[in-house]
Amino acid sequence: MKPPLNRVGRPAKGAPSRADHVVASAAEMFLRLGYDAVSVDAIAAAGGLSKATIYRHFTDKPALFGAVVSYLLASHVDEAGLAAALNHPPHQALTAFANISLDVMSSEGGLALFRLVIGGVQSFPELGSIFYERAMGVMIARLETYLMRADAEGVLAVPDPRLAAFQFLGLYKEALFWPHLVLGTGLPLKASRKKVIARAVEIFIASHSA
């Protein structure tokens, strides 16, 4: 069961508001039909709401899409678990982060969102920046913050935490995520997820030893 949302698409306490209902309806329609095929009129009709109600909470369709992206991220990320993982030493923290990020990206909603953005960004360039700001950029920023702290504490040597964060994701996404996105279950690499992540962590720590 998906969590209720607040007005920016994150889980909220208590009963869902009308804005939450709009975001949930829009998420289902965007993922099923694509960004271009879904109008604000259609979202209003599907949710039993008026366009005026939607525009009272979201300035336009891109703003609503941004809330949907935040909703999907929040629906698949264990915030407390991620925060706890990033309070551990590098080997444990990086292993947990890799697994959590892969769980998000490889979830049914995550894969659908990636495909939606890739399919729509040529006609709607704003989708890319919204997706980065609300999803990928959020995860990168959390890892960057951890690496900055590790560098300051002398646990790792990370002179460019932002670059290092991107590079760490690249060490396992290329083998485990991108083939899954485009090939489904027919993955060309037979190595297990555990082995790929373990090797990625090993390479990263060796390259940033203090």
Secondary structure, 3 states (H helix, E strand, C coil): CCCCECCCCCECCCCCCHHHHHHHHHHHHHHHHCCCCCCHHHHHHHHCCCHHHHHHHCCCHHHHHHHHHHHHHHHHCCHHHHHHHCCCCHHHHHHHHHHHHHHHHHCHHHHHHHHHHHHHCCCCCHHHHHHHHHHHHHHHHHHHHHHHHHHHCCCECCCCHHHHHHHHHHHHHHHHCHHHHHHCCCCCCCCCHHHHHHHHHHHHHHHCEC
